[in-house]
């Protein structure tokens, strides 16, 4: 096993994402709820973009998305 354990690898960035901007921008409750929803929705979207177009599947390694060159069959 390389690097940090998974609670640190995923937990620290998640906590920073969910806590730092709302505190820094002094969000109200409604804004915070919207922000958290968008943060959770953007994670799979970011994973899709990087996996499909760049071939980098490490963002969410438990969700396999083949790269575009594998889908179209160029074998790059």
N, CA, C and O atoms as a Maestro MAE file, in Angstrom:
{
 s_m_m2io_version
 :::
 2.0.0
}

f_m_ct {
 s_m_title
 :::
 protein
 m_atom[304] {
  # First column is atom index #
  i_m_mmod_type
  r_m_x_coord
  r_m_y_coord
  r_m_z_coord
  i_m_residue_number
  s_m_chain_name
  s_m_pdb_residue_name
  s_m_pdb_atom_name
  i_m_atomic_number
  :::
  1 25 0.853 -1.191 0.000 1 A "UNK " " N  " 7
  2 3 0.000 0.000 0.000 1 A "UNK " " CA " 6
  3 2 0.887 1.239 0.000 1 A "UNK " " C  " 6
  4 15 1.805 1.360 0.811 1 A "UNK " " O  " 8
  5 25 0.605 2.140 -0.905 2 A "UNK " " N  " 7
  6 3 1.384 3.361 -1.015 2 A "UNK " " CA " 6
  7 2 0.582 4.553 -0.536 2 A "UNK " " C  " 6
  8 15 -0.648 4.521 -0.500 2 A "UNK " " O  " 8
  9 25 1.297 5.605 -0.167 3 A "UNK " " N  " 7
  10 3 0.641 6.860 0.193 3 A "UNK " " CA " 6
  11 2 -0.071 6.799 1.527 3 A "UNK " " C  " 6
  12 15 0.248 5.978 2.387 3 A "UNK " " O  " 8
  13 25 -1.027 7.672 1.677 4 A "UNK " " N  " 7
  14 3 -1.786 7.786 2.915 4 A "UNK " " CA " 6
  15 2 -2.908 6.754 2.969 4 A "UNK " " C  " 6
  16 15 -3.332 6.246 1.931 4 A "UNK " " O  " 8
  17 25 -3.396 6.439 4.177 5 A "UNK " " N  " 7
  18 3 -4.572 5.574 4.273 5 A "UNK " " CA " 6
  19 2 -5.796 6.281 3.686 5 A "UNK " " C  " 6
  20 15 -5.849 7.510 3.643 5 A "UNK " " O  " 8
  21 25 -6.784 5.492 3.234 6 A "UNK " " N  " 7
  22 3 -7.916 6.084 2.518 6 A "UNK " " CA " 6
  23 2 -8.701 7.116 3.323 6 A "UNK " " C  " 6
  24 15 -9.209 8.061 2.719 6 A "UNK " " O  " 8
  25 25 -8.838 6.999 4.679 7 A "UNK " " N  " 7
  26 3 -9.580 8.056 5.374 7 A "UNK " " CA " 6
  27 2 -8.903 9.428 5.251 7 A "UNK " " C  " 6
  28 15 -9.576 10.458 5.218 7 A "UNK " " O  " 8
  29 25 -7.596 9.430 5.187 8 A "UNK " " N  " 7
  30 3 -6.887 10.700 5.013 8 A "UNK " " CA " 6
  31 2 -6.949 11.121 3.549 8 A "UNK " " C  " 6
  32 15 -7.197 12.287 3.240 8 A "UNK " " O  " 8
  33 25 -6.724 10.174 2.659 9 A "UNK " " N  " 7
  34 3 -6.685 10.461 1.228 9 A "UNK " " CA " 6
  35 2 -8.004 11.033 0.711 9 A "UNK " " C  " 6
  36 15 -8.001 11.928 -0.135 9 A "UNK " " O  " 8
  37 25 -9.128 10.526 1.210 10 A "UNK " " N  " 7
  38 3 -10.437 11.017 0.791 10 A "UNK " " CA " 6
  39 2 -11.073 11.951 1.816 10 A "UNK " " C  " 6
  40 15 -11.770 12.896 1.445 10 A "UNK " " O  " 8
  41 25 -10.840 11.693 3.094 11 A "UNK " " N  " 7
  42 3 -11.506 12.454 4.147 11 A "UNK " " CA " 6
  43 2 -11.050 13.888 4.283 11 A "UNK " " C  " 6
  44 15 -11.876 14.793 4.402 11 A "UNK " " O  " 8
  45 25 -9.737 14.113 4.266 12 A "UNK " " N  " 7
  46 3 -9.219 15.473 4.439 12 A "UNK " " CA " 6
  47 2 -9.669 16.391 3.299 12 A "UNK " " C  " 6
  48 15 -10.175 17.480 3.574 12 A "UNK " " O  " 8
  49 25 -9.505 15.993 2.016 13 A "UNK " " N  " 7
  50 3 -10.015 16.874 0.948 13 A "UNK " " CA " 6
  51 2 -11.522 17.099 1.029 13 A "UNK " " C  " 6
  52 15 -12.003 18.195 0.740 13 A "UNK " " O  " 8
  53 25 -12.269 16.064 1.421 14 A "UNK " " N  " 7
  54 3 -13.723 16.227 1.538 14 A "UNK " " CA " 6
  55 2 -14.072 17.216 2.639 14 A "UNK " " C  " 6
  56 15 -14.930 18.078 2.448 14 A "UNK " " O  " 8
  57 25 -13.421 17.103 3.779 15 A "UNK " " N  " 7
  58 3 -13.689 18.050 4.870 15 A "UNK " " CA " 6
  59 2 -13.305 19.472 4.501 15 A "UNK " " C  " 6
  60 15 -14.026 20.418 4.817 15 A "UNK " " O  " 8
  61 25 -12.172 19.622 3.836 16 A "UNK " " N  " 7
  62 3 -11.749 20.964 3.414 16 A "UNK " " CA " 6
  63 2 -12.749 21.534 2.422 16 A "UNK " " C  " 6
  64 15 -13.100 22.712 2.498 16 A "UNK " " O  " 8
  65 25 -13.212 20.702 1.486 17 A "UNK " " N  " 7
  66 3 -14.191 21.152 0.489 17 A "UNK " " CA " 6
  67 2 -15.522 21.526 1.128 17 A "UNK " " C  " 6
  68 15 -16.150 22.509 0.734 17 A "UNK " " O  " 8
  69 25 -15.949 20.747 2.108 18 A "UNK " " N  " 7
  70 3 -17.259 20.977 2.708 18 A "UNK " " CA " 6
  71 2 -17.267 22.037 3.801 18 A "UNK " " C  " 6
  72 15 -18.319 22.613 4.080 18 A "UNK " " O  " 8
  73 25 -16.130 22.311 4.426 19 A "UNK " " N  " 7
  74 3 -16.121 23.235 5.554 19 A "UNK " " CA " 6
  75 2 -15.444 24.580 5.279 19 A "UNK " " C  " 6
  76 15 -15.920 25.613 5.751 19 A "UNK " " O  " 8
  77 25 -14.366 24.583 4.541 20 A "UNK " " N  " 7
  78 3 -13.605 25.825 4.366 20 A "UNK " " CA " 6
  79 2 -14.349 26.919 3.583 20 A "UNK " " C  " 6
  80 15 -14.448 28.039 4.085 20 A "UNK " " O  " 8
  81 25 -14.874 26.651 2.382 21 A "UNK " " N  " 7
  82 3 -15.574 27.717 1.661 21 A "UNK " " CA " 6
  83 2 -16.791 28.279 2.399 21 A "UNK " " C  " 6
  84 15 -16.966 29.497 2.430 21 A "UNK " " O  " 8
  85 25 -17.645 27.422 3.001 22 A "UNK " " N  " 7
  86 3 -18.784 28.003 3.734 22 A "UNK " " CA " 6
  87 2 -18.348 28.895 4.895 22 A "UNK " " C  " 6
  88 15 -18.991 29.908 5.172 22 A "UNK " " O  " 8
  89 25 -17.273 28.532 5.567 23 A "UNK " " N  " 7
  90 3 -16.778 29.381 6.653 23 A "UNK " " CA " 6
  91 2 -16.152 30.664 6.112 23 A "UNK " " C  " 6
  92 15 -16.385 31.751 6.642 23 A "UNK " " O  " 8
  93 25 -15.358 30.528 5.058 24 A "UNK " " N  " 7
  94 3 -14.676 31.693 4.493 24 A "UNK " " CA " 6
  95 2 -15.664 32.698 3.891 24 A "UNK " " C  " 6
  96 15 -15.462 33.908 3.991 24 A "UNK " " O  " 8
  97 25 -16.722 32.196 3.271 25 A "UNK " " N  " 7
  98 3 -17.689 33.077 2.620 25 A "UNK " " CA " 6
  99 2 -18.920 33.359 3.479 25 A "UNK " " C  " 6
  100 15 -19.844 34.047 3.045 25 A "UNK " " O  " 8
  101 25 -18.923 32.825 4.694 26 A "UNK " " N  " 7
  102 3 -20.020 33.052 5.647 26 A "UNK " " CA " 6
  103 2 -21.386 32.767 5.023 26 A "UNK " " C  " 6
  104 15 -22.279 33.613 5.004 26 A "UNK " " O  " 8
  105 25 -21.507 31.551 4.520 27 A "UNK " " N  " 7
  106 3 -22.749 31.151 3.844 27 A "UNK " " CA " 6
  107 2 -23.894 30.979 4.838 27 A "UNK " " C  " 6
  108 15 -23.706 30.533 5.970 27 A "UNK " " O  " 8
  109 25 -25.072 31.343 4.380 28 A "UNK " " N  " 7
  110 3 -26.286 31.076 5.159 28 A "UNK " " CA " 6
  111 2 -26.662 29.610 4.965 28 A "UNK " " C  " 6
  112 15 -26.081 28.926 4.122 28 A "UNK " " O  " 8
  113 25 -27.617 29.133 5.730 29 A "UNK " " N  " 7
  114 3 -27.993 27.715 5.716 29 A "UNK " " CA " 6
  115 2 -28.438 27.259 4.328 29 A "UNK " " C  " 6
  116 15 -28.010 26.203 3.862 29 A "UNK " " O  " 8
  117 25 -29.276 28.027 3.673 30 A "UNK " " N  " 7
  118 3 -29.744 27.662 2.333 30 A "UNK " " CA " 6
  119 2 -28.613 27.609 1.321 30 A "UNK " " C  " 6
  120 15 -28.575 26.721 0.469 30 A "UNK " " O  " 8
  121 25 -27.707 28.546 1.414 31 A "UNK " " N  " 7
  122 3 -26.547 28.547 0.524 31 A "UNK " " CA " 6
  123 2 -25.666 27.333 0.788 31 A "UNK " " C  " 6
  124 15 -25.152 26.713 -0.143 31 A "UNK " " O  " 8
  125 25 -25.498 27.000 2.061 32 A "UNK " " N  " 7
  126 3 -24.663 25.862 2.431 32 A "UNK " " CA " 6
  127 2 -25.267 24.554 1.910 32 A "UNK " " C  " 6
  128 15 -24.542 23.694 1.410 32 A "UNK " " O  " 8
  129 25 -26.578 24.403 2.024 33 A "UNK " " N  " 7
  130 3 -27.239 23.188 1.536 33 A "UNK " " CA " 6
  131 2 -27.041 23.061 0.026 33 A "UNK " " C  " 6
  132 15 -26.739 21.974 -0.467 33 A "UNK " " O  " 8
  133 25 -27.205 24.139 -0.696 34 A "UNK " " N  " 7
  134 3 -26.985 24.128 -2.147 34 A "UNK " " CA " 6
  135 2 -25.532 23.818 -2.471 34 A "UNK " " C  " 6
  136 15 -25.245 23.043 -3.384 34 A "UNK " " O  " 8
  137 25 -24.627 24.416 -1.732 35 A "UNK " " N  " 7
  138 3 -23.198 24.198 -1.945 35 A "UNK " " CA " 6
  139 2 -22.833 22.725 -1.737 35 A "UNK " " C  " 6
  140 15 -22.107 22.148 -2.546 35 A "UNK " " O  " 8
  141 25 -23.329 22.119 -0.659 36 A "UNK " " N  " 7
  142 3 -23.024 20.713 -0.380 36 A "UNK " " CA " 6
  143 2 -23.595 19.819 -1.471 36 A "UNK " " C  " 6
  144 15 -22.927 18.882 -1.907 36 A "UNK " " O  " 8
  145 25 -24.816 20.090 -1.920 37 A "UNK " " N  " 7
  146 3 -25.414 19.293 -2.999 37 A "UNK " " CA " 6
  147 2 -24.569 19.381 -4.266 37 A "UNK " " C  " 6
  148 15 -24.294 18.364 -4.903 37 A "UNK " " O  " 8
  149 25 -24.163 20.581 -4.626 38 A "UNK " " N  " 7
  150 3 -23.331 20.752 -5.825 38 A "UNK " " CA " 6
  151 2 -21.962 20.105 -5.655 38 A "UNK " " C  " 6
  152 15 -21.418 19.559 -6.615 38 A "UNK " " O  " 8
  153 25 -21.406 20.155 -4.467 39 A "UNK " " N  " 7
  154 3 -20.106 19.530 -4.210 39 A "UNK " " CA " 6
  155 2 -20.193 18.015 -4.418 39 A "UNK " " C  " 6
  156 15 -19.293 17.417 -5.007 39 A "UNK " " O  " 8
  157 25 -21.269 17.396 -3.937 40 A "UNK " " N  " 7
  158 3 -21.417 15.953 -4.108 40 A "UNK " " CA " 6
  159 2 -21.741 15.581 -5.553 40 A "UNK " " C  " 6
  160 15 -21.326 14.519 -6.016 40 A "UNK " " O  " 8
  161 25 -22.462 16.418 -6.264 41 A "UNK " " N  " 7
  162 3 -22.772 16.140 -7.665 41 A "UNK " " CA " 6
  163 2 -21.562 16.358 -8.572 41 A "UNK " " C  " 6
  164 15 -21.413 15.679 -9.587 41 A "UNK " " O  " 8
  165 25 -20.707 17.295 -8.209 42 A "UNK " " N  " 7
  166 3 -19.557 17.583 -9.061 42 A "UNK " " CA " 6
  167 2 -18.485 16.500 -8.983 42 A "UNK " " C  " 6
  168 15 -17.708 16.337 -9.924 42 A "UNK " " O  " 8
  169 25 -18.431 15.773 -7.899 43 A "UNK " " N  " 7
  170 3 -17.408 14.736 -7.752 43 A "UNK " " CA " 6
  171 2 -17.502 13.667 -8.840 43 A "UNK " " C  " 6
  172 15 -16.489 13.380 -9.478 43 A "UNK " " O  " 8
  173 25 -18.664 13.067 -9.082 44 A "UNK " " N  " 7
  174 3 -18.743 12.098 -10.184 44 A "UNK " " CA " 6
  175 2 -18.510 12.746 -11.555 44 A "UNK " " C  " 6
  176 15 -17.951 12.112 -12.450 44 A "UNK " " O  " 8
  177 25 -18.927 13.981 -11.721 45 A "UNK " " N  " 7
  178 3 -18.709 14.671 -12.999 45 A "UNK " " CA " 6
  179 2 -17.219 14.863 -13.261 45 A "UNK " " C  " 6
  180 15 -16.751 14.643 -14.378 45 A "UNK " " O  " 8
  181 25 -16.479 15.270 -12.246 46 A "UNK " " N  " 7
  182 3 -15.031 15.439 -12.382 46 A "UNK " " CA " 6
  183 2 -14.378 14.099 -12.687 46 A "UNK " " C  " 6
  184 15 -13.496 14.013 -13.541 46 A "UNK " " O  " 8
  185 25 -14.813 13.045 -11.983 47 A "UNK " " N  " 7
  186 3 -14.261 11.709 -12.232 47 A "UNK " " CA " 6
  187 2 -14.512 11.277 -13.675 47 A "UNK " " C  " 6
  188 15 -13.618 10.738 -14.327 47 A "UNK " " O  " 8
  189 25 -15.722 11.512 -14.174 48 A "UNK " " N  " 7
  190 3 -16.039 11.136 -15.552 48 A "UNK " " CA " 6
  191 2 -15.126 11.850 -16.539 48 A "UNK " " C  " 6
  192 15 -14.566 11.218 -17.435 48 A "UNK " " O  " 8
  193 25 -14.971 13.159 -16.382 49 A "UNK " " N  " 7
  194 3 -14.140 13.936 -17.314 49 A "UNK " " CA " 6
  195 2 -12.701 13.430 -17.316 49 A "UNK " " C  " 6
  196 15 -12.130 13.192 -18.380 49 A "UNK " " O  " 8
  197 25 -12.115 13.264 -16.141 50 A "UNK " " N  " 7
  198 3 -10.727 12.830 -16.084 50 A "UNK " " CA " 6
  199 2 -10.562 11.380 -16.537 50 A "UNK " " C  " 6
  200 15 -9.575 11.061 -17.199 50 A "UNK " " O  " 8
  201 25 -11.497 10.499 -16.201 51 A "UNK " " N  " 7
  202 3 -11.390 9.101 -16.624 51 A "UNK " " CA " 6
  203 2 -11.597 8.957 -18.121 51 A "UNK " " C  " 6
  204 15 -10.822 8.281 -18.797 51 A "UNK " " O  " 8
  205 25 -12.630 9.584 -18.636 52 A "UNK " " N  " 7
  206 3 -12.993 9.403 -20.041 52 A "UNK " " CA " 6
  207 2 -12.053 10.123 -20.997 52 A "UNK " " C  " 6
  208 15 -11.627 9.545 -21.996 52 A "UNK " " O  " 8
  209 25 -11.726 11.374 -20.704 53 A "UNK " " N  " 7
  210 3 -10.948 12.167 -21.647 53 A "UNK " " CA " 6
  211 2 -9.439 12.134 -21.407 53 A "UNK " " C  " 6
  212 15 -8.665 12.364 -22.336 53 A "UNK " " O  " 8
  213 25 -9.013 11.854 -20.180 54 A "UNK " " N  " 7
  214 3 -7.583 11.874 -19.873 54 A "UNK " " CA " 6
  215 2 -7.057 10.468 -19.577 54 A "UNK " " C  " 6
  216 15 -5.857 10.219 -19.693 54 A "UNK " " O  " 8
  217 25 -7.939 9.558 -19.199 55 A "UNK " " N  " 7
  218 3 -7.517 8.207 -18.866 55 A "UNK " " CA " 6
  219 2 -6.964 8.085 -17.456 55 A "UNK " " C  " 6
  220 15 -6.157 7.199 -17.177 55 A "UNK " " O  " 8
  221 25 -7.392 8.968 -16.572 56 A "UNK " " N  " 7
  222 3 -6.916 8.988 -15.187 56 A "UNK " " CA " 6
  223 2 -8.048 8.536 -14.270 56 A "UNK " " C  " 6
  224 15 -8.880 9.361 -13.892 56 A "UNK " " O  " 8
  225 25 -8.111 7.240 -13.892 57 A "UNK " " N  " 7
  226 3 -9.246 6.729 -13.122 57 A "UNK " " CA " 6
  227 2 -9.070 6.771 -11.605 57 A "UNK " " C  " 6
  228 15 -9.916 6.240 -10.886 57 A "UNK " " O  " 8
  229 25 -8.013 7.376 -11.101 58 A "UNK " " N  " 7
  230 3 -7.722 7.311 -9.671 58 A "UNK " " CA " 6
  231 2 -8.624 8.181 -8.805 58 A "UNK " " C  " 6
  232 15 -8.629 8.012 -7.585 58 A "UNK " " O  " 8
  233 25 -9.380 9.099 -9.381 59 A "UNK " " N  " 7
  234 3 -10.206 9.999 -8.572 59 A "UNK " " CA " 6
  235 2 -11.254 9.226 -7.778 59 A "UNK " " C  " 6
  236 15 -11.394 9.434 -6.573 59 A "UNK " " O  " 8
  237 25 -11.983 8.344 -8.436 60 A "UNK " " N  " 7
  238 3 -12.924 7.428 -7.782 60 A "UNK " " CA " 6
  239 2 -12.605 6.028 -8.314 60 A "UNK " " C  " 6
  240 15 -13.274 5.551 -9.231 60 A "UNK " " O  " 8
  241 25 -11.594 5.368 -7.750 61 A "UNK " " N  " 7
  242 3 -11.117 4.106 -8.345 61 A "UNK " " CA " 6
  243 2 -12.132 2.970 -8.305 61 A "UNK " " C  " 6
  244 15 -11.971 1.987 -9.028 61 A "UNK " " O  " 8
  245 25 -13.163 3.076 -7.487 62 A "UNK " " N  " 7
  246 3 -14.167 2.025 -7.404 62 A "UNK " " CA " 6
  247 2 -15.223 2.140 -8.502 62 A "UNK " " C  " 6
  248 15 -16.094 1.276 -8.603 62 A "UNK " " O  " 8
  249 25 -15.167 3.191 -9.328 63 A "UNK " " N  " 7
  250 3 -16.128 3.405 -10.412 63 A "UNK " " CA " 6
  251 2 -15.348 3.447 -11.728 63 A "UNK " " C  " 6
  252 15 -14.739 4.467 -12.052 63 A "UNK " " O  " 8
  253 25 -15.359 2.348 -12.489 64 A "UNK " " N  " 7
  254 3 -14.559 2.271 -13.709 64 A "UNK " " CA " 6
  255 2 -15.287 2.907 -14.875 64 A "UNK " " C  " 6
  256 15 -16.417 2.546 -15.206 64 A "UNK " " O  " 8
  257 25 -14.609 3.865 -15.488 65 A "UNK " " N  " 7
  258 3 -15.081 4.491 -16.719 65 A "UNK " " CA " 6
  259 2 -13.948 4.339 -17.726 65 A "UNK " " C  " 6
  260 15 -12.845 4.833 -17.491 65 A "UNK " " O  " 8
  261 25 -14.204 3.663 -18.844 66 A "UNK " " N  " 7
  262 3 -13.127 3.470 -19.817 66 A "UNK " " CA " 6
  263 2 -12.777 4.781 -20.513 66 A "UNK " " C  " 6
  264 15 -13.651 5.619 -20.731 66 A "UNK " " O  " 8
  265 25 -11.509 4.964 -20.862 67 A "UNK " " N  " 7
  266 3 -11.120 6.173 -21.585 67 A "UNK " " CA " 6
  267 2 -11.694 6.182 -22.999 67 A "UNK " " C  " 6
  268 15 -12.068 5.142 -23.539 67 A "UNK " " O  " 8
  269 25 -11.754 7.350 -23.574 68 A "UNK " " N  " 7
  270 3 -12.381 7.531 -24.889 68 A "UNK " " CA " 6
  271 2 -11.698 6.681 -25.944 68 A "UNK " " C  " 6
  272 15 -12.380 6.137 -26.812 68 A "UNK " " O  " 8
  273 25 -10.376 6.545 -25.906 69 A "UNK " " N  " 7
  274 3 -9.684 5.763 -26.920 69 A "UNK " " CA " 6
  275 2 -9.993 4.274 -26.800 69 A "UNK " " C  " 6
  276 15 -9.874 3.534 -27.776 69 A "UNK " " O  " 8
  277 25 -10.392 3.832 -25.600 70 A "UNK " " N  " 7
  278 3 -10.808 2.441 -25.441 70 A "UNK " " CA " 6
  279 2 -12.225 2.248 -25.995 70 A "UNK " " C  " 6
  280 15 -12.544 1.192 -26.542 70 A "UNK " " O  " 8
  281 25 -13.051 3.253 -25.853 71 A "UNK " " N  " 7
  282 3 -14.428 3.164 -26.342 71 A "UNK " " CA " 6
  283 2 -14.463 3.180 -27.867 71 A "UNK " " C  " 6
  284 15 -15.203 2.407 -28.474 71 A "UNK " " O  " 8
  285 25 -13.673 4.048 -28.489 72 A "UNK " " N  " 7
  286 3 -13.678 4.125 -29.951 72 A "UNK " " CA " 6
  287 2 -12.738 3.116 -30.602 72 A "UNK " " C  " 6
  288 15 -12.760 2.934 -31.819 72 A "UNK " " O  " 8
  289 25 -11.908 2.458 -29.781 73 A "UNK " " N  " 7
  290 3 -11.096 1.366 -30.282 73 A "UNK " " CA " 6
  291 2 -9.789 1.754 -30.940 73 A "UNK " " C  " 6
  292 15 -9.275 0.995 -31.762 73 A "UNK " " O  " 8
  293 25 -9.230 2.914 -30.606 74 A "UNK " " N  " 7
  294 3 -7.949 3.285 -31.219 74 A "UNK " " CA " 6
  295 2 -6.768 2.660 -30.496 74 A "UNK " " C  " 6
  296 15 -5.696 2.504 -31.079 74 A "UNK " " O  " 8
  297 25 -6.954 2.301 -29.226 75 A "UNK " " N  " 7
  298 3 -5.888 1.651 -28.459 75 A "UNK " " CA " 6
  299 2 -4.693 2.513 -28.154 75 A "UNK " " C  " 6
  300 15 -3.574 2.008 -28.060 75 A "UNK " " O  " 8
  301 25 -4.904 3.807 -27.996 76 A "UNK " " N  " 7
  302 3 -3.788 4.738 -27.759 76 A "UNK " " CA " 6
  303 2 -3.074 4.462 -26.471 76 A "UNK " " C  " 6
  304 15 -2.116 5.158 -26.134 76 A "UNK " " O  " 8
  :::
 }
 m_bond[303] {
  # First column is bond index #
  i_m_from
  i_m_to
  i_m_order
  :::
  1 1 2 1
  2 2 3 1
  3 3 4 2
  4 3 5 1
  5 5 6 1
  6 6 7 1
  7 7 8 2
  8 7 9 1
  9 9 10 1
  10 10 11 1
  11 11 12 2
  12 11 13 1
  13 13 14 1
  14 14 15 1
  15 15 16 2
  16 15 17 1
  17 17 18 1
  18 18 19 1
  19 19 20 2
  20 19 21 1
  21 21 22 1
  22 22 23 1
  23 23 24 2
  24 23 25 1
  25 25 26 1
  26 26 27 1
  27 27 28 2
  28 27 29 1
  29 29 30 1
  30 30 31 1
  31 31 32 2
  32 31 33 1
  33 33 34 1
  34 34 35 1
  35 35 36 2
  36 35 37 1
  37 37 38 1
  38 38 39 1
  39 39 40 2
  40 39 41 1
  41 41 42 1
  42 42 43 1
  43 43 44 2
  44 43 45 1
  45 45 46 1
  46 46 47 1
  47 47 48 2
  48 47 49 1
  49 49 50 1
  50 50 51 1
  51 51 52 2
  52 51 53 1
  53 53 54 1
  54 54 55 1
  55 55 56 2
  56 55 57 1
  57 57 58 1
  58 58 59 1
  59 59 60 2
  60 59 61 1
  61 61 62 1
  62 62 63 1
  63 63 64 2
  64 63 65 1
  65 65 66 1
  66 66 67 1
  67 67 68 2
  68 67 69 1
  69 69 70 1
  70 70 71 1
  71 71 72 2
  72 71 73 1
  73 73 74 1
  74 74 75 1
  75 75 76 2
  76 75 77 1
  77 77 78 1
  78 78 79 1
  79 79 80 2
  80 79 81 1
  81 81 82 1
  82 82 83 1
  83 83 84 2
  84 83 85 1
  85 85 86 1
  86 86 87 1
  87 87 88 2
  88 87 89 1
  89 89 90 1
  90 90 91 1
  91 91 92 2
  92 91 93 1
  93 93 94 1
  94 94 95 1
  95 95 96 2
  96 95 97 1
  97 97 98 1
  98 98 99 1
  99 99 100 2
  100 99 101 1
  101 101 102 1
  102 102 103 1
  103 103 104 2
  104 103 105 1
  105 105 106 1
  106 106 107 1
  107 107 108 2
  108 107 109 1
  109 109 110 1
  110 110 111 1
  111 111 112 2
  112 111 113 1
  113 113 114 1
  114 114 115 1
  115 115 116 2
  116 115 117 1
  117 117 118 1
  118 118 119 1
  119 119 120 2
  120 119 121 1
  121 121 122 1
  122 122 123 1
  123 123 124 2
  124 123 125 1
  125 125 126 1
  126 126 127 1
  127 127 128 2
  128 127 129 1
  129 129 130 1
  130 130 131 1
  131 131 132 2
  132 131 133 1
  133 133 134 1
  134 134 135 1
  135 135 136 2
  136 135 137 1
  137 137 138 1
  138 138 139 1
  139 139 140 2
  140 139 141 1
  141 141 142 1
  142 142 143 1
  143 143 144 2
  144 143 145 1
  145 145 146 1
  146 146 147 1
  147 147 148 2
  148 147 149 1
  149 149 150 1
  150 150 151 1
  151 151 152 2
  152 151 153 1
  153 153 154 1
  154 154 155 1
  155 155 156 2
  156 155 157 1
  157 157 158 1
  158 158 159 1
  159 159 160 2
  160 159 161 1
  161 161 162 1
  162 162 163 1
  163 163 164 2
  164 163 165 1
  165 165 166 1
  166 166 167 1
  167 167 168 2
  168 167 169 1
  169 169 170 1
  170 170 171 1
  171 171 172 2
  172 171 173 1
  173 173 174 1
  174 174 175 1
  175 175 176 2
  176 175 177 1
  177 177 178 1
  178 178 179 1
  179 179 180 2
  180 179 181 1
  181 181 182 1
  182 182 183 1
  183 183 184 2
  184 183 185 1
  185 185 186 1
  186 186 187 1
  187 187 188 2
  188 187 189 1
  189 189 190 1
  190 190 191 1
  191 191 192 2
  192 191 193 1
  193 193 194 1
  194 194 195 1
  195 195 196 2
  196 195 197 1
  197 197 198 1
  198 198 199 1
  199 199 200 2
  200 199 201 1
  201 201 202 1
  202 202 203 1
  203 203 204 2
  204 203 205 1
  205 205 206 1
  206 206 207 1
  207 207 208 2
  208 207 209 1
  209 209 210 1
  210 210 211 1
  211 211 212 2
  212 211 213 1
  213 213 214 1
  214 214 215 1
  215 215 216 2
  216 215 217 1
  217 217 218 1
  218 218 219 1
  219 219 220 2
  220 219 221 1
  221 221 222 1
  222 222 223 1
  223 223 224 2
  224 223 225 1
  225 225 226 1
  226 226 227 1
  227 227 228 2
  228 227 229 1
  229 229 230 1
  230 230 231 1
  231 231 232 2
  232 231 233 1
  233 233 234 1
  234 234 235 1
  235 235 236 2
  236 235 237 1
  237 237 238 1
  238 238 239 1
  239 239 240 2
  240 239 241 1
  241 241 242 1
  242 242 243 1
  243 243 244 2
  244 243 245 1
  245 245 246 1
  246 246 247 1
  247 247 248 2
  248 247 249 1
  249 249 250 1
  250 250 251 1
  251 251 252 2
  252 251 253 1
  253 253 254 1
  254 254 255 1
  255 255 256 2
  256 255 257 1
  257 257 258 1
  258 258 259 1
  259 259 260 2
  260 259 261 1
  261 261 262 1
  262 262 263 1
  263 263 264 2
  264 263 265 1
  265 265 266 1
  266 266 267 1
  267 267 268 2
  268 267 269 1
  269 269 270 1
  270 270 271 1
  271 271 272 2
  272 271 273 1
  273 273 274 1
  274 274 275 1
  275 275 276 2
  276 275 277 1
  277 277 278 1
  278 278 279 1
  279 279 280 2
  280 279 281 1
  281 281 282 1
  282 282 283 1
  283 283 284 2
  284 283 285 1
  285 285 286 1
  286 286 287 1
  287 287 288 2
  288 287 289 1
  289 289 290 1
  290 290 291 1
  291 291 292 2
  292 291 293 1
  293 293 294 1
  294 294 295 1
  295 295 296 2
  296 295 297 1
  297 297 298 1
  298 298 299 1
  299 299 300 2
  300 299 301 1
  301 301 302 1
  302 302 303 1
  303 303 304 2
  :::
 }
}
